[in-house]
Amino acid sequence: MEKNVEIGKRIKKRREELGMTQEALGSPLGFNKSTIQRYEAGKVAKIKLPIIEAMAQRLNVSPEWLALKSDDMGEYHGAPDSLLESKVSSNVAAVLPQEKIHMIPVFGSVAAGFGAYASSDVIGYIPLYIENDFDVVDTICIIVKGQSMYPKIEDGDRIVVRRQDSVDNGRVAVVMIGDEAVVKRVNFDGERLELTSFNPEYPPRIIEGEELANCHIVGLVQQVIKAL
């Protein structure tokens, strides 16, 4: 807890230097004023690394400084603040259990979110309400490019994906075909995989025979966050 107290002091110090209110710091992160007060007072049992990263971004300091790993305040070098915006407004966050709101990494492309990736592939974080704590580690957010899934998923929309290697037929999933990652509706009969786009201008893609060995499901699309 002593470490969290020192982190809280740095959060408060920097926030006050910027003339930022607790509401202004917390709202884009999905946190209300009382939650920021708890962080600043060091009363949070465990401060997760994504939250350190997100707060550093809001406060324009290095995550290392905020996490007490450096005495150099530095500046935040990463994604623009707009990537931290969310459908979770401060009013909604105020009534949701704060321990169920988690900072989820945002990837700039479908392919970057899967397989072996570097921390630099994460371009931001977004606060999401996740009921089951066991799902947090397997949940990511991806910015979609292209219009093959229009109108339900448009270019620039963010999709919330849970990593898993199978889905029910008819569900939308992220599928790896070799090194290519696609977002499609899935139907599989044991011998033939049909990948369908919502946009009728894109014909179904059929995977069968030897090509199936180079194709696998890597995640279930659970939610679409529309670009504004």
N, C-alpha and C positions, 0 to 999 in steps of 0.2 A: 504493500500500500504506500510506503514511503516514496517509491519511484513515481507512482501515480500522482502523489501530491506535488512533486517537482514538475511533472509534465503539466499538471493543472495550473501551476504558477506561470509556466511559460505561455500556455494558452491565454490566460488572463492578461499577462503583461503585453503580449503582442496585440491582442484584440483591442486593449485600451490605447495602445500606441496608434492604431489605425482609426480610433474613434468609432469602433464598431460595437453595436449593441449585442447582447447575448442572443436576441431574436434574429438579428441579421446574420450572425455566425451560424446559428442552428437551423434556420428555416430551409435553406437549400439542401441541407443534409438530412432532412426529415426529423430534426430534433426540436423540441420546444425549449422555452427559456429555462425551465426547471432542470432539464437534462443537461444543458450547458453549465448550469450552476453546479451540478454534481460533478461534472468533469473538472471544472476549475477548482473545486474544493478537494479533489482527489478522492471522492467517495465512490468511484466506479471500481468494482473489484478487478476487472481486467479490461485494458484498453486494447482493442484489436488493431492490428497493423493497417487494415484498410481505412479505419477511422483516423488513425494518425496521418495517413496519406491524404485523406480528404480534408482534414482540418488544416494540414500544412498548405494545401492548395488554396483554401479559403483565406488563410492568413499570409500567404505569399512568403513562406519560410521553407527551409529545407526540412524534409521529413526526419532526417538524421538529428537535426537540432531539436526538433520537437520531441523526439524519442530519447533525448539525453545522450545520443551517441556522438555528438559533436558540440563544441562551444561556438561554432560559427553559424550564426542565424541564417546566412545565405538568402537565397530566393528559391521559390518553387519553379522548377523547369519541367513542364508537362503540358497536359491538355488544358484548354480554356475552361473557365469556370462554368460555362453553359452545360458541360457534360455532367455536372453534378445536379442539374435540375431534375425534378421528378414529378410524377403525378401525385405524389404524397405531399399535400400542402401542410403548412404548419398546424392548421386547425385539425386535420385528420390525424397528424402525428400526435397531437395532444391527447387523443382518446385511444390510440393504439398502445398496446404494451411496448414500452421502449426497448425491452430486451429482445423483442421479436423483429426489430428493425435492424437490418444488416447492410453494410456497405459492400456492394457487389461490383467486381471489376468489369469495366467496359472495354471490349476489344473493337478495333477499327475494321475488322473484316471477319467473315465466317471462318476462314482458314486459320487465322491467328488464334482463335479461341480453343483450338484443339491440338493434341499432340504435344511435342516438346516446344515450349515457347519461353522466351526471355521476359523478364519483368518489364522491359521496355515495350513489349507488345500491349501492355495495359495502358490505355490512353485516358482513363478517368475512372471514377466510381459513381455509383448511383444507389440511393437508399431504397431498399425494398423490404416489404413486410413478408417474412417467411415463417410460417407457423412451426414447422418441424426443424429444430436446430441441426439435425443430421443432414438436411438438404442444403445447408449453407455452403459447404465446401464444394459441392458439385453444381452450384448455380452460377451462371455467368450471364453477361449481357453483351450482345453483338449488334453492331450497326450494319444493316443490310444494304447491299448495293444491287441495283438492277430492278426491273419491273416484272419479273416472271411470276411473282406471287401477288401482283396487283389484282383487285383493289384492297385485299385484306392486309397485305404487307407491301408497303411502298418503299421506293428508294429513299434512304435516310432514316427509315424507322428503326427503332431498337427492339430486338427480340430478347426475351428472357428464356434461357435454355437451361434445362437440367441435364447434366451428363448422364447418359445411360445407353446401354448397347442394344436395346430392343424397345419397340413401341407397338401399340395396337394398330391394326390396319385402319386406314382412314385418318390417322393423326398426322400432324405436320412435324417433321423431324429434320435434323441436320444429318446429312449423309456424306461420308467420305468415299469418293471414287478415285482410288489412287491418291494423288496429292490434291485433288480437287474437292472442295467442300461446297455442297449445295443445300438449299432449303426447299424441301418438296413435301407433298403429301404422299404417304407411303402405303403401298399394298404389296404383300408378299405371300405367295402360296406354297413356299417351300422350295420351289425350283425357279421361280420367275419373280423378279422385283420390278414393280412399276412405280416410277416416280412422276408425279403429276403436278403441274403448275396450276395456280388459280387463273392465271391469264390465259385465255383460250388461244392467243397467238403463239404460245409455246407448246409444241406437241409433247405428249408423254414420252418419257425416256424409259426404255426397257433394258433391264440388266438381267442376263441369264447366262447359263453355261459357265465357261471358265472365267468370265468377267466377274461373276459373283464373288470369287475368292478375293478379288481386289476391291471389294465394296463392303462397307459396314456402317451401321447406324452409330452415331456418337452422341446424340442428344435429342431430347424432346422439347419442342417449342411450347412453352407454357403461357406466354403472354406477349402481346405486341404493344409497345409504347410508341404512339404516333409522333412523328416529327411535327413541330409547330411552324 
